[in-house]
Amino acid sequence: MSGVRGPIGAPRTMADGKAGRARVAVLISGRGSNMAALVYAAKQADCPFEIVLVASNNPEAAGLQLAEAEGIPTFAHSHKGMKRADYDRLIDAAIRRAGATHVALAGYMRLLSPEFVEGWQGRMLNIHPSLLPRYKGLDTHQRALDAGDRVAGCSVHVVTAELDDGPVLGQTEVAILDGDTAQTLADRILIAEHQLYGRVLAAFVGGPANPALLLERVRAIALALPVASEKMSHGVPAFAAAGKMFLYFRNNHHGDGMVSICVKTTGREEQEMLIDTDPDLYSWPSYIGPSGWIAMRLDRRDLDWDHVADRILTSWRHAAPRAISALL
Ligand code: GAR
């Protein structure tokens, strides 16, 4: 069974949402109580995120009904009988149609394909009922009890290719009581989860941009291009195509207060056009030679990464040997 309900059929833009708020798609497989906690957190006027989609691999997930009642578009499609990568492409398309800028996994009990993880790199969080790095995977509560731990808890982390790995952004410790069972412990940890997730997500999307995560994402885009390599140049990570630079990554370069990249354009006319069209995004790069370089800001909440990838590709084309560039 599959179904799309709510206004997610048409492509959406940032303008559809409340100005400046991150647009979060929440993925669930069942009860969805963490999703509900995020939905209620987003109702506060000062919350820096809104929930634009609740999607599930389980059309019977109880959380879907709650999301619908709250007026949130839902997407439900069973993964059964589908290859992981095919299924993930389907759910990825629904998330992108909803105009999401971030993904929050909330009891989403499916392993994700590398392509899906890659596509949301640095923009996907997960909540896990243990104090990571302890007890990755399932049965976390029983494993904590079996180990004789006195403290358990929950963690929110950035999702990377490894299961329940990736930088931990926040944790809450929960004391283990004499006589606790896996169930009583899980019930108490769940209370802590509900408090933790919204706060960490808000800090993540609303706080200052994390340069390390931005660099990770830029690097993934750049190094996926043929003949691309990375080295340090003038103290910043730089990327070259067959030895010719096409991208510099800068974090507060000479105190300019921005996380940005410098990419190549066709020259003066294009530089001026870009800066005129979006002066918040583009600027003249400081401390870099003439000939077509432009600075592109990355520390914007509503950054369109497809656009960043296009710019990086265009810049790569300026640098790559023609025979190789023609292959793409
Ligand atoms: C939560 O305890 C969450 O931490 C856990 O599943 C439960 C979902 O409950 N997630 C994992 O174990 C992921 N590895 P919910 O559907 O009521 O939010």
Residues whose N, C-alpha, C, O or C-beta is under 5 A from the ligand:
A	BS01	GAR	G30 R31 G32 S33 N34 M35 A106 G107 I127 H128 P129 G137
